[in-house]
Amino acid sequence: MKSIKHIIASSLFFLITSISIAQTFDGYALYNRPNHNTTYLIDKNGSIAHSWTCAIVANYTVHLKENGNLVRGGVYWNNQLMAPALSGVIQELDANANIVWEYVYSTSTVVSHHDFAVLPNGNVILTAYEVKTGAELVAAGYSGGTFDMWPTHFIELQPDGNGSATIVWEWHMWDHMIQDFDNTKANFGVVANNPELMDVNVNVGTFGGGDWFHVNGVDYNPTLDQLVFSSRYTSELYIIDHSTTTAEAASHAGGNAGMGGDFLYRWGNPPNYGSTSPQIIPAAVHDPRWVKAGRPNEGYIQFFNNDGGGSSSSTVEAINPPLSGYNYTSLATPSVSDWSHTTLAYSQGQSASDRMSNGNTFVNLSFQYMYEVDLSNNVIWQYNGPTAKAFRYQCDYPGITALLGNNPCGFITGVDEHTEKNVMIFPNPSNGMFKISGFEGIDSYEINVFDMYGNQVLASYNGLTIDLSDYSNGVYMINITTDSGETLIKKVSLIK
């Protein structure tokens, strides 16, 4: 067995390289400034690791696929409808910015805008406007006038292998309306008894123009096969079922949840559906996303609450909806958010956030800068890139390795691929107890644990359960050395 002195030295050599990553962030950030042609992937030092220069400018959202290709919302040159954050065209580009496929969704009656979601099968869901005339609105029980309005709809695009795509699924807000204004018109009913529907006459302020709900963010949950989206004008989050057919999505039955395209859950502004409960999200809301598996707050919905801290104070918040199977048991739960981070500066626009595996929180403040904080809200990284949205990818994300090669962050392990792939430490994050598996067939090994500052907290240990319950929250490096001299280093997060 190697001496403990040698093991500590090798661990510290790794930590010198990687502590800055643990304290900053593990990976890269992706962004494209609105109305600019180039998408940038930057590393922890703010250096450009890769870029795509495109023929058309971007609107807001970019996404790195697992194969290293870029999906990008572009601003179509011939958009006929005019509203905030218009797109009109979606593209997938290879590493050299060659177009793999593109689809124009822009006519005199529809146009894509703001955000999109990429599904595991490569399909893309677009957020879009559709025009409803004043006559249609009056017939639907609308009391706000006779001018055109543009409710939200989603379309799902399936690349066709020939440079374009096909619409394979749709959902329309227009199919899920209710009103109590005029009993001679369509959609008449008791609003308070039907929170699964949108009140045609819901208060959306006096923003003007055709943009009715200003839906500005969408995310997909592959486990539930559901979508979550945010509306700036209604100050709410909504969840709908994606397991439906298009016909079911236009109805009130079908799909995994049995509710067709009706809202499965909504949160943020109970008065919108006739409830006497107080408004929770005070104004604009953006960028809802389910926290990924294996991360703190896994399964929560995280979002950017522009005025969540009061006047001129923004927050990133997360809620844990009361899920039962594919349905939600209460719209009153939670009564306030379950987790919150007050951002470093106020933002009234788009913005974005993400929760990382080590417990860090990444935040992009619209047109200001992006930063990351640790579990104690210490600022550990900042990049002054004035963009509406930015997106974080960890070093182990397949799209990063597809673009930049294996081990793009330069982690040093000195262990063979088979051993590294099979050794697992779980749960991670944990509240104190970590279990090690995958050491079958290895007779002798030694474990040493270091905190993220290089201090050794556990030495010369050879059990398969590690107890860090007595230590402070944070990131720890577990160094496992075998008799053959192989060293495997795993990063774990302690969150109590």
C-alpha positions as CSV (number, residue, x, y, z in Angstrom):
1,M,0.0,0.0,0.0
2,K,1.2,3.5,-0.8
3,S,2.2,5.6,2.2
4,I,-0.4,8.0,3.5
5,K,2.1,10.8,2.8
6,H,2.2,9.9,-0.9
7,I,-1.6,9.7,-1.1
8,I,-2.0,13.1,0.5
9,A,0.5,14.5,-1.9
10,S,-1.3,13.1,-4.9
11,S,-4.6,14.2,-3.6
12,L,-3.4,17.8,-3.0
13,F,-1.9,17.8,-6.6
14,F,-5.4,17.0,-7.8
15,L,-7.0,19.6,-5.5
16,I,-4.7,22.3,-6.7
17,T,-6.1,21.7,-10.1
18,S,-9.7,21.1,-9.2
19,I,-10.5,23.1,-6.0
20,S,-10.9,26.2,-8.2
21,I,-13.5,24.2,-10.2
22,A,-15.3,23.1,-7.0
23,Q,-15.3,26.6,-5.7
24,T,-16.2,28.1,-9.0
25,F,-18.0,25.8,-11.3
26,D,-17.5,22.4,-12.9
27,G,-17.9,23.1,-16.6
28,Y,-18.9,25.7,-19.1
29,A,-21.5,28.4,-19.8
30,L,-23.3,28.8,-23.2
31,Y,-24.9,32.1,-24.4
32,N,-25.7,34.1,-27.5
33,R,-26.5,37.8,-27.1
34,P,-29.9,38.7,-28.6
35,N,-29.6,40.1,-32.1
36,H,-26.0,38.9,-32.5
37,N,-24.7,36.2,-34.8
38,T,-22.3,34.2,-32.5
39,T,-23.0,31.7,-29.8
40,Y,-20.2,31.3,-27.3
41,L,-19.2,28.4,-25.0
42,I,-16.9,29.8,-22.3
43,D,-14.9,28.0,-19.6
44,K,-14.3,28.8,-16.0
45,N,-11.8,31.4,-16.9
46,G,-14.1,33.2,-19.3
47,S,-12.1,31.9,-22.3
48,I,-13.9,30.9,-25.4
49,A,-13.8,27.1,-25.6
50,H,-16.0,27.0,-28.8
51,S,-18.1,29.3,-30.8
52,W,-20.7,29.1,-33.7
53,T,-21.0,32.1,-36.0
54,C,-24.3,32.0,-37.8
55,A,-25.9,33.7,-40.8
56,I,-28.9,34.9,-38.8
57,V,-29.0,36.6,-35.4
58,A,-30.4,34.9,-32.3
59,N,-33.3,35.8,-30.2
60,Y,-32.8,34.4,-26.6
61,T,-32.3,30.7,-26.2
62,V,-29.5,28.3,-27.2
63,H,-29.1,24.6,-26.2
64,L,-26.1,22.2,-26.5
65,K,-27.3,18.7,-27.5
66,E,-25.6,15.6,-26.2
67,N,-24.0,15.0,-29.6
68,G,-22.3,18.5,-29.5
69,N,-24.7,20.1,-31.9
70,L,-26.3,23.5,-31.1
71,V,-30.0,24.2,-31.2
72,R,-30.6,27.9,-31.6
73,G,-33.6,30.2,-31.9
74,G,-33.1,32.7,-34.7
75,V,-34.8,35.9,-35.7
76,Y,-36.5,35.2,-39.1
77,W,-35.9,38.0,-41.6
78,N,-39.5,38.2,-42.7
79,N,-41.5,38.1,-39.5
80,Q,-44.9,39.7,-40.0
81,L,-46.1,39.8,-36.4
82,M,-44.2,42.1,-34.1
83,A,-43.9,41.4,-30.4
84,P,-41.1,40.9,-27.7
85,A,-38.4,38.3,-28.2
86,L,-39.7,37.1,-31.6
87,S,-37.9,34.2,-33.2
88,G,-39.6,32.7,-36.3
89,V,-37.0,30.1,-37.0
90,I,-35.3,27.3,-35.2
91,Q,-32.0,25.7,-36.3
92,E,-29.7,22.8,-35.3
93,L,-26.1,23.4,-36.2
94,D,-23.1,21.1,-36.1
95,A,-19.8,22.0,-34.5
96,N,-18.8,24.0,-37.5
97,A,-22.1,25.9,-37.6
98,N,-23.3,24.0,-40.6
99,I,-27.1,23.8,-40.6
100,V,-28.3,20.2,-39.8
101,W,-31.9,21.3,-40.1
102,E,-34.0,24.4,-39.7
103,Y,-37.7,25.2,-39.6
104,V,-39.4,28.5,-40.2
105,Y,-42.5,29.1,-38.0
106,S,-43.6,32.5,-39.0
107,T,-46.7,33.6,-41.0
108,S,-49.3,36.4,-40.7
109,T,-51.1,34.4,-37.9
110,V,-48.3,32.5,-36.0
111,V,-44.7,33.0,-34.9
112,S,-42.4,31.4,-32.5
113,H,-40.9,33.5,-29.7
114,H,-38.8,33.5,-26.5
115,D,-38.0,29.9,-25.5
116,F,-37.9,26.3,-26.6
117,A,-37.3,22.9,-25.0
118,V,-35.2,20.0,-26.5
119,L,-36.6,16.6,-25.8
120,P,-34.4,13.5,-25.3
121,N,-35.4,12.1,-28.7
122,G,-34.1,15.3,-30.4
123,N,-37.6,16.8,-31.0
124,V,-37.9,20.5,-30.1
125,I,-40.9,22.2,-28.5
126,L,-41.4,25.8,-29.6
127,T,-43.3,28.6,-27.7
128,A,-45.4,30.5,-30.2
129,Y,-48.1,33.2,-30.6
130,E,-51.3,32.6,-32.7
131,V,-53.7,35.4,-33.8
132,K,-57.3,35.4,-32.6
133,T,-59.4,38.1,-34.1
134,G,-61.6,40.5,-32.1
135,A,-64.7,38.7,-33.3
136,E,-63.3,35.3,-32.1
137,L,-62.5,36.9,-28.7
138,V,-66.0,38.3,-28.3
139,A,-67.5,35.0,-29.2
140,A,-65.3,33.4,-26.5
141,G,-66.7,35.7,-23.8
142,Y,-63.8,38.2,-23.8
143,S,-64.7,41.5,-22.2
144,G,-61.6,43.5,-22.9
145,G,-62.4,44.9,-26.4
146,T,-62.6,43.9,-30.0
147,F,-59.0,44.0,-31.1
148,D,-56.9,41.0,-32.0
149,M,-55.0,39.0,-29.3
150,W,-52.4,36.4,-29.5
151,P,-52.7,33.5,-27.0
152,T,-49.9,31.0,-26.4
153,H,-49.5,27.7,-28.1
154,F,-46.7,25.1,-28.3
155,I,-45.7,23.0,-31.3
156,E,-43.4,19.9,-31.2
157,L,-41.0,19.6,-34.2
158,Q,-39.5,16.3,-35.3
159,P,-36.5,16.6,-37.6
160,D,-37.2,14.8,-40.8
161,G,-33.7,13.9,-41.8
162,N,-33.8,16.1,-44.9
163,G,-32.9,19.4,-43.5
164,S,-36.3,20.4,-42.1
165,A,-38.9,19.1,-39.6
166,T,-42.5,18.1,-39.1
167,I,-45.0,19.2,-36.5
168,V,-46.0,16.1,-34.5
169,W,-47.8,17.6,-31.5
170,E,-49.6,20.8,-30.6
171,W,-51.1,22.4,-27.5
172,H,-53.2,25.6,-27.6
173,M,-54.2,27.8,-24.6
174,W,-57.2,28.7,-26.7
175,D,-58.6,25.2,-26.1
176,H,-58.6,25.6,-22.3
177,M,-60.5,28.8,-21.6
178,I,-63.4,29.6,-19.2
179,Q,-65.3,32.8,-18.5
180,D,-68.1,34.0,-16.2
181,F,-68.8,37.3,-18.0
182,D,-71.5,36.3,-20.6
183,N,-73.6,33.2,-20.3
184,T,-74.6,33.5,-24.0
185,K,-71.0,33.1,-25.1
186,A,-68.7,30.0,-25.3
187,N,-66.6,28.8,-22.3
188,F,-69.2,30.0,-19.8
189,G,-68.8,28.6,-16.3
190,V,-67.6,29.2,-12.7
191,V,-64.0,30.3,-12.9
192,A,-63.3,29.4,-9.2
193,N,-64.5,25.8,-9.8
194,N,-62.2,25.3,-12.8
195,P,-58.6,26.2,-12.0
196,E,-57.5,23.8,-14.7
197,L,-58.7,26.4,-17.2
198,M,-57.6,29.9,-18.1
199,D,-60.0,32.7,-17.4
200,V,-60.5,34.5,-20.7
201,N,-60.8,37.8,-18.7
202,V,-57.8,37.2,-16.4
203,N,-56.0,40.3,-15.4
204,V,-52.9,40.7,-17.5
205,G,-52.3,44.4,-16.9
206,T,-52.3,47.0,-19.6
207,F,-49.2,46.0,-21.7
208,G,-50.8,46.7,-25.0
209,G,-50.4,44.9,-28.4
210,G,-51.4,41.4,-29.2
211,D,-49.1,39.7,-26.8
212,W,-51.7,38.3,-24.4
213,F,-49.9,36.1,-21.8
214,H,-46.3,36.7,-22.6
215,V,-45.2,33.1,-22.0
216,N,-41.4,33.4,-21.8
217,G,-40.0,30.1,-20.6
218,V,-40.6,26.3,-21.0
219,D,-39.0,23.2,-19.8
220,Y,-39.6,19.4,-20.2
221,N,-39.6,16.7,-17.6
222,P,-38.8,13.3,-19.3
223,T,-39.8,11.2,-16.3
224,L,-43.3,12.7,-16.1
225,D,-43.6,13.6,-19.8
226,Q,-44.8,17.1,-18.7
227,L,-44.1,20.7,-19.6
228,V,-43.8,23.6,-17.3
229,F,-44.0,27.2,-18.5
230,S,-44.1,30.7,-17.1
231,S,-46.2,33.7,-18.0
232,R,-44.9,37.2,-17.2
233,Y,-48.3,38.9,-17.5
234,T,-50.2,36.4,-15.2
235,S,-47.3,36.0,-12.8
236,E,-47.8,32.2,-12.8
237,L,-46.2,28.9,-13.6
238,Y,-48.2,26.1,-15.3
239,I,-47.8,22.4,-15.9
240,I,-49.4,20.5,-18.7
241,D,-49.3,16.9,-19.9
242,H,-47.2,16.1,-22.9
243,S,-48.2,12.4,-23.1
244,T,-51.4,13.4,-24.9
245,T,-52.1,13.2,-28.6
246,T,-52.8,16.5,-30.3
247,A,-56.5,15.7,-30.2
248,E,-56.3,14.9,-26.5
249,A,-54.3,18.0,-25.9
250,A,-57.2,20.0,-27.3
251,S,-59.6,18.3,-24.9
252,H,-60.1,17.8,-21.2
253,A,-59.4,14.1,-21.0
254,G,-56.6,11.7,-22.0
255,G,-52.9,11.4,-21.4
256,N,-51.1,10.0,-18.3
257,A,-52.9,12.4,-16.0
258,G,-56.3,11.9,-17.6
259,M,-56.9,15.6,-18.0
260,G,-56.1,16.1,-21.6
261,G,-54.5,19.5,-22.2
262,D,-55.9,21.2,-19.1
263,F,-53.5,22.6,-16.5
264,L,-52.4,19.9,-14.2
265,Y,-50.9,22.5,-11.8
266,R,-50.5,26.2,-11.6
267,W,-48.7,28.3,-9.0
268,G,-48.0,31.9,-8.2
269,N,-51.2,33.9,-8.5
270,P,-54.4,32.2,-7.1
271,P,-56.7,35.2,-7.7
272,N,-56.3,34.4,-11.4
273,Y,-58.7,31.5,-10.9
274,G,-61.0,33.1,-8.4
275,S,-59.2,32.0,-5.3
276,T,-59.1,34.2,-2.2
277,S,-55.6,33.1,-1.5
278,P,-53.0,35.9,-1.9
279,Q,-50.8,36.4,-4.9
280,I,-47.4,34.8,-4.4
281,I,-45.3,35.8,-7.4
282,P,-45.7,39.6,-7.3
283,A,-44.9,40.5,-10.9
284,A,-42.8,39.1,-13.7
285,V,-41.5,35.5,-13.7
286,H,-39.1,33.8,-16.1
287,D,-37.1,30.6,-16.8
288,P,-38.9,27.7,-15.0
289,R,-37.0,24.5,-15.0
290,W,-37.1,21.2,-13.2
291,V,-34.0,20.6,-11.1
292,K,-32.2,17.6,-12.6
293,A,-31.8,14.2,-11.0
294,G,-28.9,13.9,-8.5
295,R,-28.8,17.6,-7.6
296,P,-30.0,19.3,-4.5
297,N,-33.8,20.0,-4.7
298,E,-34.1,17.3,-7.3
299,G,-37.5,17.4,-9.0
300,Y,-38.3,20.9,-7.7
301,I,-39.3,23.6,-10.2
302,Q,-36.8,26.5,-10.1
303,F,-37.6,29.9,-11.6
304,F,-36.5,33.5,-11.7
305,N,-38.8,35.7,-9.7
306,N,-38.0,39.2,-10.9
307,D,-39.5,41.1,-7.9
308,G,-39.4,38.2,-5.5
309,G,-37.4,40.1,-2.9
310,G,-39.7,43.1,-3.0
311,S,-39.2,46.4,-4.9
312,S,-36.1,46.3,-7.0
313,S,-34.9,42.9,-5.6
314,S,-34.9,39.7,-7.6
315,T,-34.8,36.1,-6.4
316,V,-34.2,32.6,-7.8
317,E,-36.7,30.3,-6.1
318,A,-37.8,26.7,-6.1
319,I,-41.0,24.9,-5.3
320,N,-41.8,21.3,-4.7
321,P,-45.2,20.7,-6.2
322,P,-47.4,18.1,-4.4
323,L,-47.1,15.3,-7.0
324,S,-49.1,12.1,-6.8
325,G,-48.5,9.8,-9.8
326,Y,-48.9,12.2,-12.7
327,N,-51.3,14.5,-10.9
328,Y,-51.0,17.2,-8.3
329,T,-53.0,17.2,-5.1
330,S,-53.3,20.9,-4.3
331,L,-52.9,24.2,-6.0
332,A,-52.4,25.8,-2.5
333,T,-49.2,23.9,-1.9
334,P,-46.7,25.3,-1.2
335,S,-48.0,28.5,0.1
336,V,-44.6,30.1,-0.4
337,S,-41.5,28.9,-2.2
338,D,-39.5,26.0,-0.6
339,W,-36.1,27.5,-1.4
340,S,-34.8,31.0,-2.4
341,H,-31.7,32.8,-3.3
342,T,-31.6,36.6,-3.5
343,T,-29.7,37.6,-6.6
344,L,-26.8,40.0,-6.5
345,A,-28.6,42.6,-8.6
346,Y,-32.2,43.3,-9.7
347,S,-33.3,42.2,-13.1
348,Q,-36.6,43.1,-14.8
349,G,-36.0,40.9,-17.9
350,Q,-35.4,37.3,-19.0
351,S,-32.6,36.0,-16.8
352,A,-31.9,32.4,-16.1
353,S,-30.6,30.0,-13.4
354,D,-29.6,26.4,-12.7
355,R,-28.8,24.2,-9.7
356,M,-25.5,22.3,-10.0
357,S,-24.5,18.9,-8.7
358,N,-22.2,20.4,-6.0
359,G,-25.1,22.5,-4.7
360,N,-23.9,25.7,-6.4
361,T,-26.5,28.0,-7.9
362,F,-25.8,29.6,-11.3
363,V,-27.6,32.8,-12.2
364,N,-27.7,34.9,-15.3
365,L,-28.9,38.5,-14.8
366,S,-30.5,39.7,-18.0
367,F,-28.1,42.0,-19.9
368,Q,-25.9,42.4,-16.9
369,Y,-23.7,39.5,-15.9
370,M,-23.7,35.8,-14.9
371,Y,-22.3,34.4,-11.6
372,E,-22.3,31.3,-9.4
373,V,-22.6,31.0,-5.6
374,D,-21.9,28.1,-3.3
375,L,-24.2,26.7,-0.6
376,S,-23.3,29.6,1.7
377,N,-24.1,32.1,-1.0
378,N,-20.5,33.0,-1.4
379,V,-19.8,34.3,-4.9
380,I,-17.3,32.0,-6.5
381,W,-17.4,32.9,-10.1
382,Q,-18.6,35.8,-12.2
383,Y,-18.5,36.7,-15.9
384,N,-19.5,40.0,-17.3
385,G,-21.3,38.9,-20.4
386,P,-24.4,41.1,-21.0
387,T,-26.8,38.6,-22.4
388,A,-30.5,37.9,-21.8
389,K,-30.0,34.2,-21.0
390,A,-27.1,31.8,-20.3
391,F,-27.0,28.1,-19.7
392,R,-24.7,25.9,-17.7
393,Y,-23.2,22.6,-18.6
394,Q,-21.0,20.5,-16.3
395,C,-17.8,18.8,-17.4
396,D,-19.4,15.4,-17.6
397,Y,-22.2,16.5,-19.9
398,P,-21.9,14.4,-23.2
399,G,-22.2,17.5,-25.4
400,I,-19.1,19.0,-23.8
401,T,-17.0,15.9,-24.4
402,A,-18.4,15.6,-27.9
403,L,-17.1,19.1,-28.7
404,L,-13.9,19.2,-26.6
405,G,-12.8,15.6,-26.2
406,N,-12.6,13.4,-23.1
407,N,-11.8,14.9,-19.7
408,P,-12.3,18.5,-21.0
409,C,-11.8,20.0,-17.5
410,G,-8.5,18.2,-17.0
411,F,-9.4,16.1,-14.0
412,I,-6.5,13.7,-13.1
413,T,-7.5,10.3,-11.8
414,G,-4.8,7.8,-12.9
415,V,-7.3,5.0,-12.8
416,D,-8.4,2.7,-15.7
417,E,-11.6,3.4,-17.4
418,H,-13.3,0.2,-16.3
419,T,-12.7,0.9,-12.6
420,E,-13.8,4.5,-12.9
421,K,-17.0,3.6,-14.7
422,N,-18.0,0.9,-12.1
423,V,-17.2,2.7,-8.9
424,M,-20.1,4.7,-7.6
425,I,-20.6,6.8,-4.5
426,F,-24.2,7.3,-3.5
427,P,-26.4,9.1,-2.6
428,N,-24.7,12.2,-3.9
429,P,-25.5,14.7,-2.6
430,S,-26.1,13.2,0.8
431,N,-26.9,14.4,4.3
432,G,-23.9,12.6,5.7
433,M,-23.7,8.9,4.8
434,F,-22.1,7.9,1.5
435,K,-21.9,4.3,0.3
436,I,-19.2,3.0,-2.2
437,S,-20.0,0.3,-4.7
438,G,-18.1,-1.2,-7.6
439,F,-15.0,-2.4,-5.8
440,E,-15.8,-6.1,-6.2
441,G,-12.6,-8.0,-7.0
442,I,-10.3,-5.4,-5.5
443,D,-8.9,-6.8,-2.3
444,S,-7.0,-3.8,-0.9
445,Y,-7.6,-0.1,-1.1
446,E,-7.3,3.0,1.0
447,I,-9.7,5.9,1.3
448,N,-8.8,9.5,2.2
449,V,-11.2,12.4,2.2
450,F,-10.4,16.1,1.8
451,D,-12.6,19.2,2.0
452,M,-12.5,21.6,-0.9
453,Y,-9.7,23.6,0.8
454,G,-7.4,20.6,0.8
455,N,-7.8,19.8,4.5
456,Q,-7.8,16.1,5.2
457,V,-10.9,15.0,7.2
458,L,-10.6,11.2,7.0
459,A,-7.4,9.2,6.6
460,S,-6.5,5.6,5.9
461,Y,-10.0,4.3,5.8
462,N,-11.0,1.0,4.1
463,G,-14.8,0.7,4.7
464,L,-17.5,1.0,2.1
465,T,-19.6,3.5,4.0
466,I,-18.2,7.0,4.7
467,D,-19.8,9.1,7.4
468,L,-19.4,12.8,7.1
469,S,-22.3,13.7,9.3
470,D,-20.1,15.7,11.7
471,Y,-18.6,17.9,9.0
472,S,-19.8,21.1,7.5
473,N,-21.9,21.3,4.3
474,G,-19.8,21.6,1.2
475,V,-17.9,19.7,-1.5
476,Y,-15.5,16.9,-0.5
477,M,-13.0,14.9,-2.5
478,I,-12.9,11.2,-1.9
479,N,-9.5,9.7,-2.9
480,I,-9.4,5.9,-3.3
481,T,-6.0,4.3,-3.9
482,T,-5.6,0.6,-4.6
483,D,-2.6,-1.7,-4.0
484,S,-1.7,-1.5,-7.7
485,G,-1.2,2.3,-7.4
486,E,-4.3,3.4,-9.2
487,T,-6.0,6.5,-7.7
488,L,-9.6,7.3,-8.2
489,I,-11.0,10.7,-7.1
490,K,-14.7,11.3,-6.7
491,K,-16.4,14.6,-5.8
492,V,-19.3,14.5,-3.4
493,S,-21.6,17.1,-1.9
494,L,-22.6,17.1,1.7
495,I,-26.0,18.9,2.3
496,K,-27.7,18.6,5.7
